[in-house]
Amino acid sequence: MKTTTFANRHIGIGEKELPLMLKKIGVSSLDELIEKTIPANILLKEPLKLGAAMTEREFAEHIGKLAARNKLYKTYIGCGWYDTVTPAVVQRNVFENPVWYTSYTPYQAEISQGRLEALLNFQTVISDLTALPLANCSLLDEATAAAEAATMMYGLRSRAQQKAQANVLFVDEEIFPQTLAVIRTRAIPQGMVVKVGSYKNLTFTPDIFGCIVQYPNNSGSIEDYREFAEQAHAAGCKVAVAADILSLALLVPPGEWGTDIAFGSSQRLGTPMFYGGPSAAYFATRDEYKRNMPGRIIGLSKDKYGHLCYRMALQTREQHIKREKATSNICTAQALLATMAGFYAVYHGPDGIKEIANHVHAVAFWLAEQLTKLGYKLQHENFFDTLRIQLPDNVTIQEVRTIALSKEINLRYFDNGDVGISVDETTTQADATLILNLFAVAAEEPMHDVCAIPEKAPVAAQFQRLSTYLTHEVFQKYHTETEMMRYIKRLERKDISLAHSMISLGSCTMKLNAASEMLPLSNAAWMNLHPLVPEDQAAGYQALIHNLSEQLKTITGFAGVSLQPNSGAAGEYTGLRVIRSYQESIGQGNRRLVLIPASAHGTNPASAVQAGYEPLTCACDENGNVDLEDLRAKAEAHKDELAALMITYPSTHGIFEEEIKEICEIIHACGAQVYMDGANMNGQVGLTNPGTIGADVCHLNLHKTFASPHGGGGPGVGPICVAEHLVPFLPGHVSTGNPQNEVSAAPYGSAGILPITYGYICMMGAEGLRRATQTAILNANYLAACLKDAYGVVYRGKNGFVGHEMILECRKIHEESGISENDISKRLMDYGYHAPTLSFPVHGTLMIEPTESESLAELDNFVDVMVHIREEIAEIETGKADKEDNVLVNAPHPEYEIVGDAWTHPYGRAKAAYPIQSVRDNKFWINVARIDNTLGDRKLLPTRYGSFE
């Protein structure tokens, strides 16, 4: 049935609407539009070979069969991933709720108060448990957080250390192996030397600038690092610790024994393992390092009337502003998972969190006692959840493995023959007894009578936490499901998401995240698999990963794929690391420069620096294209040092540059590589591809082009696709014995997201994907045609058309009326819309990307809104409206102001709140007025305990 194909459900424009839009644009067909928009020399000659599109029902059956191939054994491998219990109230009302998972990063704070509060809850949890005053609202995973800690400590070197070129990072040998591998990948291009050894034997020398330790460590041992931290500080070194966040409910927190940075995974706070991810990493530090900290920070502020509110603070540290001078290249993080972890702590409260931690420790303590009675020896005295066991002489590791697998149990097996057991909040008395039984069988010892696991077990006095945590009222109030549900809903109502209206953010591709794509993620077979289980237990995941990789190779025209990067920025960094490895392999490691157009995303120069390169900017001409002569001159002048060009296509100016193939040829003639930023891939799929254009590597944003949700700032996936000559240098993983270029903790990064993109491609099919791209370009050109007279379009291609996004001119408006693009964005909130992208890539403009998912009715309503706002601006220009007191400079108008007793504006309440009929029909009420950004940066308050009083 044609009407019910998935593509027709995903794409908002049907056969009836198409002729009307084509007429407005001035073309006779979609094909004509594409031919006049995309250069003929890069158009694909044949359809993508992806197989027939599945129906939603067919995909549900297919993905269900794949899921059934995953075997859910009881897994005690640990090493950074643990089984958890996601509260059903959080799973249903957050994880499975499109209001939470389709929202964007909360740059527009006035319409993001709900998720900002939720993320501030997360920061408060982390700050409390680590006993450090400042936490960010997530990083990608524990291993990349470790790499960020290394980079931050390197940047914090004293002048004397910098002068002495102190470049040694000490990493304790008892750190998780995958974390060490990712640190090494990051350290090499930064000029750091990684020294691995026992912290107990370290002699501090002047060349050491920082140290990283694990707490509890890789073997499960709780170590007392107090004296070590004192010695480090005395030597002028910083200390970072990877801490198990749940253990800190019982153990002395790192902030109390002298660490400068604490980081780790919050996965234990109710997030499934998802075969490795996604889950939110945390990062906490001291207040004096706030401007050196990576990632987003949520802070308190006030609106114009003095009401307390939330916003993203200290954004000048970040890549979209600082570019190559940013503290990190991170953009997309793990906001949705951080939100869930925060809600987990809210729901359980301090007593519940402590009870869970006590249970985990008690199970481990009980097992330790019982195993000792069977003749097994513990390799450590103090532990939280993990036991490292030395086997008796009469027991081999293979015997233990065989018996364990026969009982559908996974344990950790160390290279020296020891066995590891990491228990978690799901481990029951029956589970623990079964573990004990398998070791009894292996030792050929009878099972003795055992006592019940106690509610809690002793912790050595020197490690006991005495300080309180989670004392804010938000952690005391919502412990019944009814109250928790209402709290979540109360926050939800404060945010605009795709569930309310189009989000037209340019370069962000806020398209439909279809329910049929999302549903598989709630299947335990996808949720609850540990990433280090034997591959035969993950046959469903392995098949999906293989199939998706083949699809992405077909779509991009490349020969190899890595799914490991956890975000687009991580993909950029990974692609550049692959280029560096390739060039080093052919004796060209001296290439140190990366050409980047002035219009590039801020992540590009930040990623180049992170990968050890020096960015070199090339100009853009008056038409928005890369200035070919400037590019040619700089490439030729630096041809022996040039490593790569990073270029976005279609460009960030929203056009398909005619000379793209020539640009690639210029770079290749210099012996360098072409890196294509895939942020705008939604303008390419099925019509052209990076391989055809001439690139060597690209990253893809699955959370843009390929339909996985943005989640309010993550999760994302940034896989890279590469040409044949780069395939040998793709990331490996320490678990397979090949840690080269490892960039994420898990072998396949955020594997739990992959079913979404796989479903999107399977159900769209080649023709559906092609039509989606055509429609995205159609919709952008339709908006350009409708708004060109009211605003003006900054850049167009050779034939007068835009790509899949376009830039509205607002600079002249500001000159004539004093109204800025920011004022327009705030006024859009009164109409129920999220702002387009502000002042990027051109200052004083709005970049709009409607995507293929929007209907003509929604596009027309958006046009009506934008035209009406332009008329409101005209009232200011003509003097009809007061220049200092009007609906734009006062926007947004919160509900409390509209219904309040006082109203001092020269315009009416109806004009402020109900400017057109569509707003009356579907009003989104804003709960704060325009926020004071300066106040929130001048006095950073990054937890729920903050006060301006």
Backbone hydrogen bonds, N-H to C=O, Kabsch-Sander energy under -0.5 kcal/mol:
donor,donor_aa,acceptor,acceptor_aa,energy
4,T,1,M,-1.0
5,T,2,K,-1.3
9,R,5,T,-1.1
9,R,6,F,-0.7
10,H,6,F,-2.4
11,I,7,A,-2.9
12,G,852,E,-2.8
14,G,12,G,-0.5
18,L,14,G,-1.8
21,M,17,E,-1.8
22,L,18,L,-2.6
23,K,19,P,-2.2
24,K,20,L,-1.7
25,I,21,M,-2.2
26,G,22,L,-2.4
27,V,22,L,-2.1
33,L,29,S,-1.9
34,I,30,L,-2.6
35,E,31,D,-2.7
36,K,32,E,-1.8
37,T,33,L,-0.6
37,T,34,I,-1.0
38,I,34,I,-2.9
42,I,39,P,-1.6
43,L,39,P,-0.6
43,L,40,A,-0.8
44,L,687,L,-3.2
50,L,48,L,-1.3
54,M,762,C,-2.4
59,F,55,T,-2.6
60,A,56,E,-2.2
61,E,57,R,-2.2
62,H,58,E,-2.5
63,I,59,F,-3.4
64,G,60,A,-1.6
65,K,61,E,-1.9
66,L,62,H,-2.0
67,A,63,I,-2.4
68,A,64,G,-1.8
69,R,65,K,-0.6
69,R,66,L,-1.4
70,N,67,A,-1.8
71,K,537,Q,-2.8
72,L,70,N,-0.6
73,Y,71,K,-1.3
74,K,408,E,-2.3
75,T,73,Y,-0.6
76,Y,74,K,-0.5
76,Y,410,N,-3.1
81,W,78,G,-0.9
86,T,84,T,-0.6
90,V,87,P,-1.0
91,Q,87,P,-2.6
92,R,88,A,-2.9
93,N,89,V,-1.4
94,V,90,V,-1.9
95,F,90,V,-1.7
96,E,91,Q,-2.1
97,N,94,V,-1.6
100,W,97,N,-1.1
101,Y,97,N,-2.2
102,T,98,P,-2.1
107,Y,105,T,-2.6
108,Q,105,T,-0.5
109,A,107,Y,-1.3
111,I,108,Q,-1.2
112,S,109,A,-2.0
113,Q,494,K,-0.7
116,L,112,S,-2.2
117,E,113,Q,-1.9
118,A,114,G,-2.0
119,L,115,R,-2.5
120,L,116,L,-2.1
121,N,117,E,-2.1
122,F,118,A,-1.7
123,Q,119,L,-2.4
124,T,120,L,-2.2
125,V,121,N,-2.4
126,I,122,F,-2.4
127,S,123,Q,-2.9
128,D,124,T,-2.7
129,L,125,V,-2.7
130,T,126,I,-2.4
131,A,127,S,-1.3
132,L,127,S,-1.2
134,L,285,T,-1.6
136,N,283,F,-2.2
137,C,296,R,-2.8
139,L,281,A,-1.5
145,A,141,D,-2.2
146,A,142,E,-1.9
147,A,143,A,-1.8
148,E,144,T,-2.3
149,A,145,A,-2.3
150,A,146,A,-2.4
151,T,147,A,-2.3
152,M,148,E,-2.7
153,M,149,A,-2.6
154,Y,150,A,-2.2
155,G,151,T,-2.2
156,L,152,M,-1.2
157,R,154,Y,-1.1
162,Q,158,S,-2.7
163,K,159,R,-2.7
164,A,160,A,-2.2
165,Q,162,Q,-0.9
166,A,161,Q,-2.9
167,N,207,D,-0.5
168,V,207,D,-3.1
169,L,167,N,-0.6
169,L,193,V,-3.0
170,F,168,V,-0.6
170,F,210,G,-2.7
171,V,195,K,-3.0
172,D,212,I,-2.7
173,E,197,G,-2.6
175,I,172,D,-0.8
180,L,176,F,-1.9
181,A,177,P,-2.1
182,V,178,Q,-1.9
183,I,179,T,-2.3
184,R,180,L,-2.3
185,T,181,A,-2.0
186,R,182,V,-2.0
187,A,183,I,-3.0
188,I,184,R,-2.0
190,Q,186,R,-0.9
191,G,187,A,-0.8
191,G,188,I,-1.3
192,M,187,A,-2.2
193,V,167,N,-3.1
195,K,169,L,-3.0
195,K,193,V,-0.6
196,V,194,V,-0.5
197,G,171,V,-1.4
201,N,198,S,-1.3
202,L,199,Y,-0.8
204,F,202,L,-0.6
208,I,205,T,-2.0
209,F,168,V,-2.2
210,G,168,V,-1.0
211,C,238,K,-1.8
212,I,170,F,-2.2
213,V,240,A,-2.0
215,Y,242,A,-3.0
217,N,221,S,-2.8
218,N,174,E,-2.7
220,G,217,N,-2.2
222,I,382,N,-2.2
223,E,221,S,-0.7
225,Y,223,E,-0.9
229,A,225,Y,-3.0
230,E,226,R,-2.1
231,Q,227,E,-2.4
232,A,228,F,-2.5
233,H,229,A,-2.5
234,A,230,E,-2.2
235,A,231,Q,-1.4
236,G,233,H,-1.5
237,C,232,A,-3.1
238,K,209,F,-1.9
240,A,211,C,-2.8
241,V,261,I,-2.3
242,A,213,V,-2.9
243,A,241,V,-0.8
243,A,263,F,-2.3
244,D,215,Y,-2.1
245,I,243,A,-0.6
245,I,265,S,-0.7
248,L,244,D,-1.0
249,A,246,L,-1.7
250,L,247,S,-2.1
251,L,247,S,-2.5
252,V,463,F,-1.9
255,G,130,T,-2.7
256,E,253,P,-1.9
257,W,253,P,-0.6
257,W,254,P,-1.2
259,T,254,P,-1.9
260,D,239,V,-2.5
261,I,239,V,-1.7
262,A,284,A,-2.5
263,F,241,V,-2.5
264,G,282,Y,-1.6
266,S,280,A,-2.8
269,L,266,S,-2.4
270,G,268,R,-1.3
271,T,267,Q,-1.8
274,F,527,M,-3.6
275,Y,529,L,-2.4
276,G,273,M,-2.2
277,G,274,F,-1.0
279,S,140,L,-0.5
281,A,139,L,-2.0
281,A,279,S,-0.5
282,Y,264,G,-2.9
284,A,262,A,-3.2
285,T,134,L,-2.9
286,R,260,D,-0.9
289,Y,286,R,-1.7
290,K,287,D,-1.8
292,N,289,Y,-1.8
293,M,289,Y,-0.7
293,M,290,K,-0.5
297,I,313,A,-0.6
299,G,311,R,-3.0
300,L,941,L,-1.6
301,S,309,C,-2.3
303,D,307,H,-2.3
304,K,930,R,-1.8
306,G,303,D,-2.3
309,C,301,S,-2.5
311,R,299,G,-2.1
313,A,297,I,-3.2
313,A,311,R,-0.6
317,R,314,L,-1.5
318,E,315,Q,-2.0
321,I,318,E,-1.6
322,K,318,E,-3.2
323,R,319,Q,-1.3
325,K,322,K,-2.2
326,A,323,R,-1.9
327,T,317,R,-2.1
331,C,332,T,-0.6
333,A,713,G,-2.3
335,A,713,G,-0.9
336,L,714,G,-2.6
338,A,334,Q,-2.4
339,T,335,A,-2.8
340,M,336,L,-2.0
341,A,337,L,-2.4
342,G,338,A,-2.5
343,F,339,T,-2.3
344,Y,340,M,-2.3
345,A,341,A,-1.8
346,V,342,G,-2.2
347,Y,343,F,-3.0
348,H,344,Y,-2.1
349,G,345,A,-2.6
352,G,348,H,-1.4
353,I,349,G,-2.5
354,K,350,P,-2.2
355,E,351,D,-2.2
356,I,352,G,-2.3
357,A,353,I,-2.4
358,N,354,K,-2.8
359,H,355,E,-2.3
360,V,356,I,-2.4
361,H,357,A,-2.5
362,A,358,N,-2.7
363,V,359,H,-2.4
364,A,360,V,-2.0
365,F,361,H,-2.8
366,W,362,A,-2.6
367,L,363,V,-2.6
368,A,364,A,-2.4
369,E,365,F,-2.1
370,Q,366,W,-2.3
371,L,367,L,-3.0
372,T,368,A,-1.9
373,K,369,E,-1.4
374,L,370,Q,-0.9
375,G,372,T,-1.5
376,Y,371,L,-2.2
377,K,390,Q,-2.0
379,Q,388,R,-2.5
384,F,220,G,-0.7
387,L,421,I,-2.7
389,I,387,L,-0.6
389,I,419,V,-3.3
390,Q,377,K,-3.4
391,L,389,I,-0.5
395,V,392,P,-1.9
400,V,396,T,-1.9
401,R,397,I,-2.4
402,T,398,Q,-2.6
403,I,399,E,-2.5
404,A,400,V,-2.7
405,L,401,R,-2.6
406,S,402,T,-1.8
407,K,403,I,-1.1
407,K,404,A,-0.7
408,E,405,L,-1.6
409,I,404,A,-2.3
410,N,74,K,-2.9
412,R,420,G,-2.3
414,F,412,R,-0.6
414,F,418,D,-2.3
417,G,414,F,-1.8
419,V,389,I,-2.2
420,G,412,R,-3.4
421,I,387,L,-2.3
422,S,76,Y,-2.0
423,V,385,D,-2.2
423,V,421,I,-0.6
425,E,83,D,-0.6
427,T,424,D,-1.5
432,A,428,T,-2.6
433,T,429,Q,-2.4
434,L,430,A,-2.0
435,I,431,D,-2.1
436,L,432,A,-2.4
437,N,433,T,-2.4
438,L,434,L,-2.0
439,F,435,I,-1.6
440,A,436,L,-2.0
441,V,437,N,-2.6
442,A,438,L,-2.2
443,A,439,F,-1.9
444,E,440,A,-0.6
444,E,441,V,-0.9
445,E,440,A,-2.7
448,H,446,P,-0.6
463,F,460,A,-2.0
464,Q,460,A,-0.8
464,Q,461,A,-0.8
465,R,250,L,-2.9
475,F,472,H,-1.8
476,Q,473,E,-1.9
477,K,473,E,-1.1
478,Y,474,V,-0.5
479,H,477,K,-0.6
484,M,480,T,-2.5
485,M,481,E,-3.0
486,R,482,T,-2.1
487,Y,483,E,-2.1
488,I,484,M,-2.5
489,K,485,M,-2.4
490,R,486,R,-2.4
491,L,487,Y,-2.0
492,E,488,I,-2.5
493,R,489,K,-1.9
494,K,491,L,-1.8
495,D,492,E,-1.6
496,I,111,I,-1.9
500,H,497,S,-1.9
501,S,497,S,-1.8
504,S,502,M,-0.6
504,S,834,H,-0.5
506,G,847,M,-1.7
508,C,505,L,-1.4
509,T,505,L,-0.7
511,K,509,T,-1.8
514,A,512,L,-0.7
517,E,514,A,-0.9
518,M,514,A,-1.7
519,L,515,A,-2.5
521,L,518,M,-1.6
522,S,519,L,-2.0
523,N,520,P,-2.2
526,W,523,N,-1.9
527,M,523,N,-2.0
528,N,524,A,-2.7
533,V,530,H,-1.3
537,Q,534,P,-2.0
538,A,535,E,-1.5
539,A,69,R,-0.8
539,A,536,D,-0.6
542,Q,538,A,-2.9
543,A,539,A,-2.2
544,L,540,G,-2.3
545,I,541,Y,-3.1
546,H,542,Q,-2.2
547,N,543,A,-2.8
548,L,544,L,-3.0
549,S,545,I,-2.2
550,E,546,H,-2.2
551,Q,547,N,-2.1
552,L,548,L,-2.7
553,K,549,S,-2.1
554,T,550,E,-2.1
555,I,551,Q,-2.4
556,T,552,L,-2.2
557,G,553,K,-1.9
558,F,553,K,-1.2
559,A,722,V,-1.9
560,G,722,V,-1.9
562,S,720,I,-2.4
571,G,567,S,-2.0
572,E,568,G,-2.3
573,Y,569,A,-2.3
574,T,570,A,-2.4
575,G,571,G,-3.0
576,L,572,E,-2.3
577,R,573,Y,-2.0
578,V,574,T,-2.4
579,I,575,G,-2.1
580,R,576,L,-2.5
581,S,577,R,-2.5
582,Y,578,V,-2.4
583,Q,579,I,-2.7
584,E,580,R,-2.6
585,S,581,S,-1.8
586,I,582,Y,-0.9
586,I,583,Q,-0.5
587,G,584,E,-1.5
588,Q,583,Q,-3.5
591,R,588,Q,-1.6
592,R,641,E,-1.4
593,L,641,E,-2.4
594,V,614,E,-2.1
595,L,644,A,-2.5
596,I,616,L,-2.5
598,A,618,C,-2.0
600,A,597,P,-1.9
604,N,601,H,-1.6
606,A,602,G,-1.5
607,S,603,T,-3.2
608,A,604,N,-2.3
609,V,605,P,-2.1
610,Q,606,A,-2.0
611,A,607,S,-2.0
612,G,609,V,-1.7
613,Y,608,A,-3.1
614,E,592,R,-3.0
616,L,594,V,-2.8
618,C,596,I,-1.7
621,D,625,N,-2.7
624,G,621,D,-1.9
627,D,619,A,-2.7
628,L,626,V,-1.0
631,L,627,D,-2.7
632,R,628,L,-2.8
633,A,629,E,-2.6
634,K,630,D,-2.4
635,A,631,L,-2.7
636,E,632,R,-2.5
637,A,633,A,-2.4
638,H,634,K,-1.6
639,K,636,E,-1.1
641,E,638,H,-1.5
642,L,638,H,-1.8
643,A,593,L,-3.3
644,A,593,L,-1.3
645,L,673,Q,-1.9
646,M,595,L,-2.7
647,I,645,L,-0.6
647,I,675,Y,-2.6
649,Y,677,D,-1.0
651,S,655,I,-2.6
654,G,651,S,-2.3
657,E,655,I,-0.9
660,I,657,E,-1.1
663,I,659,E,-2.6
664,C,660,I,-2.0
665,E,661,K,-2.1
666,I,662,E,-2.4
667,I,663,I,-1.8
668,H,664,C,-2.5
669,A,665,E,-2.2
670,C,666,I,-0.7
670,C,667,I,-0.9
671,G,668,H,-1.9
672,A,667,I,-1.9
673,Q,643,A,-2.4
675,Y,645,L,-3.5
675,Y,673,Q,-0.6
676,M,674,V,-0.6
676,M,697,V,-3.1
677,D,647,I,-2.2
677,D,675,Y,-0.6
678,G,676,M,-0.5
680,N,677,D,-0.6
681,M,678,G,-1.9
683,G,680,N,-2.1
684,Q,681,M,-2.3
685,V,681,M,-1.8
687,L,684,Q,-2.7
688,T,684,Q,-2.4
691,G,556,T,-2.5
693,I,689,N,-2.1
694,G,690,P,-1.8
695,A,690,P,-2.3
696,D,674,V,-2.6
697,V,674,V,-1.6
698,C,721,C,-2.2
699,H,676,M,-1.2
700,L,719,P,-2.4
701,N,678,G,-0.6
702,L,700,L,-0.8
702,L,717,V,-2.3
704,K,701,N,-2.1
705,T,701,N,-1.1
706,F,701,N,-1.0
707,A,704,K,-1.0
708,S,702,L,-2.4
711,G,101,Y,-2.4
712,G,103,S,-2.8
713,G,710,H,-1.5
714,G,710,H,-4.1
716,G,566,N,-0.7
718,G,565,P,-1.7
720,I,562,S,-1.9
721,C,698,C,-2.7
722,V,560,G,-2.4
723,A,696,D,-2.5
726,L,723,A,-1.8
727,V,723,A,-0.7
727,V,724,E,-1.1
729,F,726,L,-1.9
730,L,727,V,-1.7
732,G,740,Q,-2.8
733,H,738,N,-0.9
736,T,733,H,-1.8
737,G,734,V,-1.4
738,N,733,H,-1.8
742,E,739,P,-1.8
749,G,746,A,-1.4
751,A,749,G,-1.8
752,G,274,F,-0.7
752,G,277,G,-3.0
753,I,750,S,-1.8
754,L,751,A,-1.1
756,I,753,I,-1.8
757,T,753,I,-0.9
758,Y,754,L,-2.6
759,G,755,P,-2.2
760,Y,756,I,-2.3
761,I,757,T,-2.5
762,C,758,Y,-2.6
763,M,759,G,-2.6
764,M,760,Y,-2.0
765,G,761,I,-2.4
766,A,51,G,-0.8
768,G,764,M,-1.3
769,L,765,G,-2.5
770,R,766,A,-2.2
771,R,767,E,-2.5
772,A,768,G,-2.2
773,T,769,L,-2.0
774,Q,770,R,-2.4
775,T,771,R,-2.7
776,A,772,A,-2.3
777,I,773,T,-2.1
778,L,774,Q,-2.6
779,N,775,T,-3.2
780,A,776,A,-1.8
781,N,777,I,-2.1
782,Y,778,L,-2.3
783,L,779,N,-2.3
784,A,780,A,-2.2
785,A,781,N,-2.3
786,C,782,Y,-2.1
787,L,783,L,-2.1
788,K,784,A,-1.3
791,Y,787,L,-2.5
792,G,787,L,-1.2
794,V,807,I,-2.6
797,G,801,F,-3.6
799,N,36,K,-0.5
800,G,797,G,-2.0
803,G,654,G,-3.7
803,G,805,E,-0.7
806,M,848,I,-2.4
808,L,806,M,-0.5
808,L,846,L,-3.7
809,E,792,G,-3.0
810,C,844,G,-1.1
814,H,810,C,-1.9
815,E,811,R,-2.0
816,E,812,K,-2.1
817,S,813,I,-2.4
818,G,813,I,-0.6
818,G,814,H,-1.7
819,I,813,I,-0.6
824,I,820,S,-1.9
825,S,821,E,-2.0
826,K,822,N,-2.3
827,R,823,D,-2.3
828,L,824,I,-2.0
829,M,825,S,-0.8
829,M,826,K,-0.6
830,D,826,K,-0.7
830,D,827,R,-0.8
831,Y,827,R,-0.9
831,Y,828,L,-0.6
832,G,829,M,-1.6
833,Y,828,L,-2.4
834,H,502,M,-0.7
837,T,847,M,-2.2
839,S,845,T,-2.6
845,T,842,V,-1.0
846,L,808,L,-1.8
847,M,837,T,-2.5
848,I,806,M,-3.3
848,I,846,L,-0.5
849,E,504,S,-2.1
854,E,851,T,-0.7
856,L,12,G,-0.5
859,L,855,S,-2.3
860,D,856,L,-3.0
861,N,857,A,-2.1
862,F,858,E,-2.3
863,V,859,L,-2.4
864,D,860,D,-2.7
865,V,861,N,-2.4
866,M,862,F,-2.7
867,V,863,V,-2.9
868,H,864,D,-2.5
869,I,865,V,-2.6
870,R,866,M,-2.0
871,E,867,V,-1.9
872,E,868,H,-2.0
873,I,869,I,-2.1
874,A,870,R,-2.2
875,E,871,E,-1.6
876,I,872,E,-1.0
876,I,873,I,-0.6
877,E,873,I,-2.3
878,T,874,A,-2.3
879,G,875,E,-0.5
879,G,876,I,-0.7
880,K,875,E,-1.2
881,A,875,E,-2.3
882,D,885,D,-0.5
890,N,886,N,-1.6
891,A,888,L,-0.9
895,E,926,I,-3.1
897,E,894,P,-0.6
898,I,894,P,-2.0
899,V,895,E,-2.3
900,G,897,E,-0.5
912,A,908,G,-1.4
913,A,909,R,-2.8
914,Y,910,A,-2.9
919,V,916,I,-0.9
920,R,916,I,-1.3
921,D,917,Q,-2.0
922,N,918,S,-1.1
925,W,923,K,-0.7
926,I,924,F,-0.5
927,N,110,E,-0.5
932,D,302,K,-2.9
933,N,931,I,-1.0
936,G,932,D,-1.2
937,D,933,N,-1.1
938,R,934,T,-2.8
939,K,935,L,-2.2
946,G,943,T,-1.3
